[in-house]
Every structure is written in structure tokens, then in C-alpha cells.
Amino acid sequence: MKHLKNLFAAALPLLCVVVMSIAVDGQVYGGRSFGVSASITSNASTATSIYADTGQLPQTGGNITISAPSASIPGVLSTGVLTASTSGALRSSQSVAVASDVDVNIGGVRIRANRVTANAGCICCPGVETGICSGSMSFNGLTVTDQAGNPVPVTVSGQANQVVTLPNGVGTLTLNEQVSATGSIVVNGMRIEGAANGNVYSIVIASAASSLECASTSPTPGDVTISGRVLTSGGMPISRASVTLIGPDGNSRSIVSSSMGRFEFAGVEAGSTYILQATHRSYSFEARLISADADISIDLVAK
């Protein structure tokens, strides 16, 4: 349980702890995410291709999810499945982008990753007119090779805006690129900038953006129920998964999912933000940040 409490501490920039549920009206939401954006400039002419793009989230909120089977620019870029989503409701907005099986070739320098994920989110706190925003990225299987196919060591710091110089002056790789402003944030999982063979390249892998303008709030007491399902990536239920709910005070409750993958936490104090985490010996899951303003039903899907 210690690692989950550490996760809650890491998520504190997104949290505003309230002792009552918050009735909201008139929030202004913003968000966009996409799997890949690739711009290539040749002979002073620039062509840009964007794959799995949600477009802008309406200011009234809602949910947009889109996917693409792949992205391909011959000799430069190929990917597997791309997914992107953006949403806004109640006191929060969030965006997620995922790119799988990424392979970028800039002048013979290859940047590959099995999976790149970008997350961005904002939440409203009482008495604050703009959202408090935070973001993160993760990846699996990152490798860089030079023109001869030799591996290039990359030590990932985990910090935002880490810049890696690509071999032989080809360009740069930026990991966890984050651009923040008041009430907004953009997170790019990877940005590759480079030049080769007379072309200039600017490629973004997994981009998530969120923004939030907060309306006036008024407190109303009450408890809520947090429920949902634990599922495989293919949508099949996972039974006997341990699901843990961690409150802002670090206290936790755990239950085991049913044969249909269902779980339910009743009597949850409204108005606070919680971490919801599933664990299973055969699957891995990402923790979810939950703003408990009303009854919530959420699916926890294995990676």
C-alpha cells in the first residue's frame, strides 16, 4: 500500500480537498488529444499529418474518444494503434493519448517505443477561478540507434522537458514535454525535431491538453458511490482483482472484484478527490484520479 500513498502524494498538484460535495454551474472546459502529429518541411513547403485527433472539446464539456489503426509516412514514421480521448464534467477536465509500436527514422537515426502515453488534467478548487493542472507521460521499450544501428544510451530522468541530443547532429528528442499556463497544460509524450536529406522534421508522439475555467461553487453535504468494472484490454471481465480506494488523508479501502469484474464503494465522502487502483497477479493497471462530486461508474482496464 505504500506505493499507492506515494502515488497520491505525487498527484497532489491536481487535488483540492473539500469536506462537502460541490455543486457547479458554468464551468468552461477545454481539451484536445491526438496520437501523432508529423510536420515535414521541404523546399520551403510544410506538410502536416495528424492521426487519431479528438479535435477541441466543447466548452460545455462532454467526452470525445477516437482511435486509428496506425500512422505511416514511408521512410519516416510508422506506428501501431493510436487512441486519444478528452473529457470535461463537474469540477475536472482530462485528456489521454496513447501511441503503440512507434518507429521514427530521421536520417537513419531510429527512435522506437513499444508504447507512449501522455496524460493531462485540471481540477477546480473552491475560491479559485482557474483550474489547477498537472500532467505526466510514460513509455515502454524506448530505444535510440544511430545510422549504423548501434544503440545510443538514453538515461531517462523522469523530469518534464528532458532533451536528448540525437547522434551526428541529426536533432533532438524531448521526453515529457510540458507547456503550462494559468488553467491549462499541454503534455507531449515525445517530440522529435531534426533535419536530414534537405528536409526538416517536427514529430509529436502522444499529445494531451486540458484547460478549465472554474465557476462559482456552493457546498452541499452528502456521500456518493464509486463503482465500476475491472476489464482486460479486450473488454473481458477480470474477477478477483483487488480494487483499492485511497482518500486524501491516505486512508484506504479495498474490495475484490466479482466474477463479472464488478466492484462498488458505497458511502464515500463527497467533494474530495481519490485514487482508484486495481491490482491482479496477471494484469497491470494505471491508477485513476477520481473527483467524487457525484455517483461515479468507471471501468479499470488492464494495460
Steps between C-alpha positions, in 0.01 A plus 500: 500500500796734549551552124136603464539764772811627322293519182242711683775736612626531143148588388456780753530780241167378362322475833284740693358340811144606591289370786174529305390424149513793261208612286636664184351696215666676210844339493687564172679184387777458247697205370647323201711192446651318204718199435755645255572830327772510232614813314754475219644811335657460156585780254335759728172305495364332815261203507342393829318173572309438825370156599233406759409862576205571732479864394410762757273408790184717507504766772194332651700180553409145405717213382679432170690178428664408170744236374696420188649162399837657415694800371741472210734731309724278282863511606426735793228373734294194582284409800252246622164589653446861611232606751405842633231635731401828661221574745360760735232474769425638847825635648756341269627456146747243375662373181693182419692395188666163433725397210622141458786347300660833413787507249645835383787527252679835462801470269566142610467574872219282636282578802276211604256440786254222568252742659487873577228649722431867580257620769374851576236608749358803682275528805312789663559591863263714708574870473727459195389628160732284288572131514805352668666289230757221490631248248720198453629257240615139497654270244614143454794372298667827396810450282714731288749376238743691278541476123709183536239332720702541819298565818520850647472502881210709629466558874146608571486755784124491544495879508295713265663635182802269496694561177712222346745592224475258208826366348696669223318829525170365372289685759341457843255275683295666777339268756197604707474841339268717713369848424298655783303821533238623745221243493647288221768246415629319191697174536684348203635152568785541251600776260758429230656798322759442230633559151631256240517465123386859447184453711409642841290280731281578800323193638290476818407159643199488740373847586245586771371848588248616761372834627234612744337825608316459827154628584390604846436205729263437787534219756236232550553204733471136399665168421546334161559152357801412287446184297602340174664203335850355470562398139767365269610718209261293289204581725475169686424511875781427746389329820680504834692818424577709806356851465622766743356847565739745666374823654682835533589411858682186381242261646391221266223244441541186291257251346526207258328512161215256436486223240374767257781737593273736695591701809323764712602739778193644675492784753796687350533853632399738224705796387847349542737354244603134518740258337348179363742213432447141385760224541507142375778245472443462124432861399627851561292818530552873511369681808205733439440836665130536592320821592208375712237767439222252412447126459764369260516186285844439350675213320854406604659353186822298505793639304 
